[in-house]
Amino acid sequence: MAQPHKIELKTISASGQISLGKAFAGQHVQLEQLPDGRWMITPVEVIPAHLKWAHTEAVTTQIKKFLAWKTTTPMEETDVDKLEDELIR
């Protein structure tokens, strides 16, 4: 069920700040000024630049393929000695 629409009146301080309250502390937001002068504040998730590679379509596809493979492939115990021999060759 959708939460009820909530309207609050806030005053911009002399330093240009608006307090949204402790419930929003530490969250990242996008602040958009609309053509009619209104402001829209939207919560966002920020991906660090060095991790953007993990959020590409190629990686998502690989993860989906792995998850599909995992559901159809039974687990088996690994023979560590055999694996080591194969890696050394």
N, C-alpha and C positions, 0 to 999 in steps of 0.2 A: 504494500500500500504506500502511495506517495505521501511524503511528509507535507504538512500544511504550509502554505505560502507564508513567509514571515517578513515583515517590514520593520526596520529599526531606523530611527533618526540619529545620525552621528554628526559631530562637529569636527571640522578639520582644525587641528591645533595651530598655534602661531608658527610652529616649525614645519607645518605641512603634513603632519601625520594623522592617521585615523586608526583608532584602536578597534580591532574586531573582537577582542576578548581572548582569554587564556585558552579557550577551546581550540583556537586556530593557531596558537603559538608554534613556531617552527615550521609551519606548512609553506610550501611554495605556491604562489598564485600568479596568474596572468592578469594584468590590469589593462583593460581595453577602454579607450574613450570612444564612444559612439558618436556619429555625426550630429545627433540632436543634443549633445552635451552630457548625456548620461554616462556613467562609468559601470562597467561590468567586471566583476572580480570572479575568476574561475580557478578552482583548485587544479594544480597540474603536478605531474611527476616529472622530475628532471633526470635525464640520463647523462652521466658524465661522458665527455667526448671520447675518452679512452675505452669506454664500454659500448659505444654505438654499434660496433661490429656485431655484437651479440643480439642486436635487435633488428637485424636485416631479414629480408624474406628468405635468403639462402639458408641462414642458420635456423630459422623457424621451420623450414622444410626438412632440414636434417633432423631436427628434434622430433618432428611428427613421424618421420620414417623410423627413427629409433624406437619411439614409443609403440608403433605398430609392430615392429619386429619383436620387441620385448614381450608383447602379449601373446605372440604365436610361437616363440622359441623357448623351450623348456630350459631351466637353469641346469648347469652341470658343474661339477667340481673341476677346478683347473689343476692339471698336473704341472706344478711349478718347475720341476726338473726338466720335463719335456719342453716346456715353454722356453726355459733358459737355453737349452740346447739349440732350439730353433732360432732364437734371437742372436746367438753367438755365431752361427754359421754364416 
